[in-house]
Amino acid sequence: MASFSFPITTTAFVLLLLSLTSNVFNNLAAKHSHHSSSVKAKTNPRLQKAYIALQAWKRVIYSDPKNTTANWIGPSVCNYTGIYCTPFPNDTKIQVVAGIDLNHADIAGFLPEEFGLLNDLALLHLNSNRFCGILPLSLSNLTLLHELDISNNRFVGPFPHVVLSLPSLKYLDLRYNEFEGPLPSQLFSKDLDAIFVNNNRLTSVIPSNLGSSTASVVVFANNYFGGCLPPSIANFANTLEEMLLINTSLSGCLPPEVGFLYKLKVLDVSNNKLAGAVPYTIAGLAHLELLNLAHNMFSGIVPEGICVLPKLSNFTFSYNYFCEEQGICSNLTSKGTLFDDRMNCLPEKPLQRSKKECDAVAEHPVDCLAFHCGT
C-alpha cells in the first residue's frame, strides 16, 4: 500500500516528542548511569506505572525474533528499545513515556489491560507486527494520544470503539487487520486529520454523516461496505485531499457532490459497481492529480472538462462502458497525462469490449438524475 502525505496539526506536547531524535536519546543514555536512571524511575510515579505496564506487556509477547524487547529489564524504562521519554509538559523536571515505536519489529503477542497505565503516551506506532486479539478498553485512559498506528497486525473483533474515546487523537491507522462489522458513525464526528481503515473485513454501508469529518485523507479500500457514496461527502470540502474507495462494493451513481471537494488531489473509486455518467462537476477539481474510475460500470461520455484539468497527471477509466472521449480525452498523452482507456465501448480505439456487450448496456441506460442514495 502506498503512503499518502497529509497535514497533521500537532500539539506542543507532540512537537516536544518529535524533536527528540534518536541521537538525543543516545546522548541521554550515555550521560546517565543505570543507577541514576533506576533511582529516578523509583521516585517518579509516572515511570513506575510505565514500568508496570511494559513488564505486563513483555509477559504476553510470545515471539520477538529481532530481540527488540531484550533490554526491557529493570525500571529504567526510558532506556528500553522503542520507548521514548520526554519532559512532562506541566512539570519539565519529570520524565514520562510519551512515545512507543515498534514498527516492523515482527513481534507476536497482544496488548494487556495494563496498557492503560501508559497514560502519558502521545504516539503509539505498532505497524507491521503480529499483535493479535482485541484492543483493551483501558486504552481509553490514553487521553494524550495523538497518533495511533496499529496497521498490518492481526487484531480482530468489531471496530474498536475504544479509539472513539481518545480526545486528542488526530491520526488513526487500523489498516491491514481483521476488524469486522459496520463503521460507527461517531468516527466521522471526531476531529481527525487522517483515517485509514482499509484492508479489513468491515461491512454494512458508509455512514451518511461521512462528510462531518475534518480529515484530509480517508482510505476505505478493500472492505465490504456496499451501498452508495452519500451526498454528504460535500461537507468534506474544506479538508479532504485524498479519498480511496477501491474495492468497497459501492454501487449506484457517483454523486455530483464529489465535485465540491475543491482541495481533492487523489480520487480512486476503482473496482466497484458504480454506474451511469461521470458527474461533470469533477471538472471543477483544479487540484486533482490522480483520478481512477477503472473496473466499474460507468457509461456515456468522458467529459473533456476532466481531461483538461491543469494538474491531472494520471487518469484511468478502463473496464467501463464509455462510448465517447470528448476532445483531448482521446489523446491524453499529448498533454503528458498517463491514461488507460482499454475495455470500453470506444469505436476508434483498440482493445475494447464487444459490440454485444456495449449494445446491452446502451439499451438500459442509468439515469443518475433520478437516482438518490438510499433509495
RAPEKA-V251232 format. One record per residue. N is the residue number from 1. D_LAST is the distance of its C-alpha to the last C-alpha in Angstrom with 2 decimals. Layout:
N_D_LAST / N_D_LAST
This chain:
1_33.91 / 2_34.91 / 3_35.57 / 4_34.03 / 5_35.81 / 6_34.49 / 7_36.20 / 8_36.92 / 9_38.36 / 10_41.15 / 11_43.10 / 12_46.87 / 13_47.07 / 14_45.17 / 15_47.28 / 16_50.35 / 17_49.07 / 18_48.16 / 19_51.55 / 20_53.36 / 21_53.79 / 22_55.16 / 23_58.59 / 24_58.71 / 25_57.94 / 26_60.71 / 27_63.17 / 28_62.38 / 29_62.94 / 30_66.26 / 31_67.52 / 32_66.93 / 33_68.62 / 34_66.93 / 35_69.04 / 36_67.97 / 37_64.28 / 38_64.78 / 39_66.43 / 40_63.66 / 41_61.00 / 42_63.02 / 43_63.37 / 44_59.79 / 45_57.49 / 46_54.38 / 47_55.79 / 48_56.95 / 49_53.41 / 50_52.26 / 51_55.07 / 52_53.99 / 53_50.37 / 54_51.36 / 55_53.87 / 56_51.37 / 57_48.99 / 58_51.80 / 59_52.56 / 60_49.11 / 61_49.25 / 62_50.08 / 63_50.43 / 64_51.54 / 65_52.83 / 66_53.59 / 67_55.42 / 68_53.33 / 69_54.06 / 70_57.69 / 71_59.03 / 72_56.90 / 73_60.15 / 74_61.65 / 75_60.43 / 76_60.41 / 77_56.64 / 78_56.62 / 79_58.54 / 80_55.99 / 81_54.34 / 82_50.83 / 83_51.38 / 84_51.75 / 85_53.36 / 86_53.55 / 87_55.16 / 88_53.27 / 89_52.09 / 90_53.67 / 91_56.92 / 92_57.68 / 93_60.63 / 94_58.28 / 95_56.58 / 96_53.19 / 97_51.03 / 98_48.33 / 99_47.01 / 100_46.56 / 101_46.09 / 102_46.30 / 103_44.15 / 104_45.03 / 105_47.54 / 106_46.26 / 107_46.87 / 108_45.64 / 109_45.23 / 110_42.94 / 111_42.70 / 112_44.72 / 113_44.18 / 114_47.13 / 115_44.98 / 116_44.10 / 117_47.72 / 118_47.07 / 119_45.72 / 120_47.22 / 121_45.05 / 122_43.31 / 123_42.51 / 124_41.63 / 125_41.39 / 126_41.35 / 127_39.60 / 128_40.78 / 129_42.41 / 130_41.95 / 131_41.09 / 132_39.12 / 133_37.88 / 134_35.81 / 135_36.39 / 136_38.73 / 137_37.61 / 138_40.80 / 139_39.18 / 140_37.97 / 141_41.62 / 142_41.32 / 143_40.59 / 144_42.02 / 145_40.01 / 146_38.72 / 147_37.83 / 148_36.62 / 149_36.62 / 150_36.54 / 151_35.02 / 152_36.22 / 153_37.36 / 154_36.53 / 155_34.93 / 156_32.64 / 157_30.52 / 158_27.32 / 159_26.64 / 160_29.93 / 161_29.09 / 162_32.71 / 163_32.10 / 164_29.95 / 165_33.15 / 166_35.16 / 167_35.69 / 168_37.32 / 169_35.02 / 170_34.06 / 171_33.71 / 172_31.79 / 173_32.12 / 174_30.96 / 175_30.43 / 176_31.94 / 177_32.06 / 178_30.55 / 179_28.22 / 180_25.29 / 181_22.33 / 182_19.72 / 183_20.53 / 184_21.33 / 185_19.74 / 186_23.38 / 187_24.19 / 188_22.66 / 189_24.60 / 190_27.86 / 191_30.10 / 192_30.09 / 193_31.31 / 194_30.09 / 195_27.63 / 196_28.24 / 197_26.40 / 198_26.34 / 199_27.72 / 200_27.00 / 201_25.02 / 202_22.17 / 203_18.94 / 204_15.59 / 205_13.36 / 206_14.75 / 207_14.91 / 208_13.16 / 209_16.74 / 210_17.80 / 211_19.30 / 212_21.56 / 213_23.88 / 214_27.14 / 215_27.58 / 216_28.94 / 217_28.13 / 218_25.08 / 219_25.24 / 220_22.59 / 221_23.74 / 222_24.26 / 223_22.09 / 224_19.33 / 225_16.29 / 226_13.56 / 227_9.97 / 228_9.80 / 229_12.33 / 230_11.41 / 231_12.77 / 232_15.20 / 233_17.18 / 234_18.99 / 235_20.84 / 236_22.62 / 237_24.50 / 238_27.87 / 239_28.34 / 240_26.32 / 241_28.55 / 242_27.40 / 243_24.03 / 244_24.01 / 245_20.89 / 246_22.79 / 247_21.78 / 248_18.99 / 249_16.68 / 250_14.14 / 251_11.81 / 252_9.76 / 253_11.78 / 254_14.30 / 255_13.53 / 256_16.49 / 257_17.14 / 258_18.94 / 259_21.63 / 260_22.40 / 261_23.84 / 262_27.29 / 263_29.19 / 264_27.36 / 265_29.89 / 266_28.11 / 267_24.59 / 268_24.10 / 269_20.79 / 270_22.73 / 271_22.24 / 272_18.49 / 273_16.06 / 274_14.97 / 275_15.06 / 276_15.73 / 277_18.22 / 278_19.52 / 279_18.99 / 280_22.43 / 281_22.24 / 282_23.49 / 283_26.76 / 284_27.35 / 285_27.68 / 286_31.47 / 287_32.06 / 288_29.96 / 289_32.27 / 290_30.18 / 291_27.00 / 292_25.92 / 293_23.12 / 294_24.86 / 295_23.59 / 296_20.09 / 297_18.93 / 298_19.30 / 299_20.93 / 300_22.75 / 301_25.24 / 302_26.38 / 303_26.99 / 304_30.58 / 305_29.57 / 306_28.35 / 307_31.47 / 308_33.85 / 309_32.56 / 310_35.89 / 311_35.42 / 312_33.30 / 313_35.45 / 314_33.13 / 315_30.31 / 316_29.05 / 317_26.63 / 318_28.10 / 319_26.39 / 320_23.69 / 321_23.85 / 322_25.13 / 323_27.48 / 324_29.30 / 325_30.67 / 326_31.54 / 327_35.02 / 328_36.14 / 329_33.08 / 330_35.14 / 331_37.95 / 332_36.79 / 333_39.93 / 334_41.88 / 335_40.44 / 336_40.77 / 337_37.12 / 338_36.43 / 339_33.78 / 340_32.62 / 341_31.19 / 342_32.05 / 343_30.08 / 344_28.15 / 345_28.93 / 346_31.51 / 347_34.37 / 348_37.13 / 349_36.42 / 350_37.67 / 351_35.78 / 352_32.74 / 353_30.59 / 354_32.02 / 355_31.66 / 356_30.08 / 357_27.20 / 358_26.72 / 359_26.93 / 360_24.29 / 361_21.70 / 362_23.04 / 363_22.51 / 364_18.72 / 365_17.68 / 366_14.25 / 367_13.42 / 368_12.09 / 369_12.70 / 370_10.03 / 371_7.43 / 372_5.71 / 373_5.67 / 374_3.81 / 375_0.00
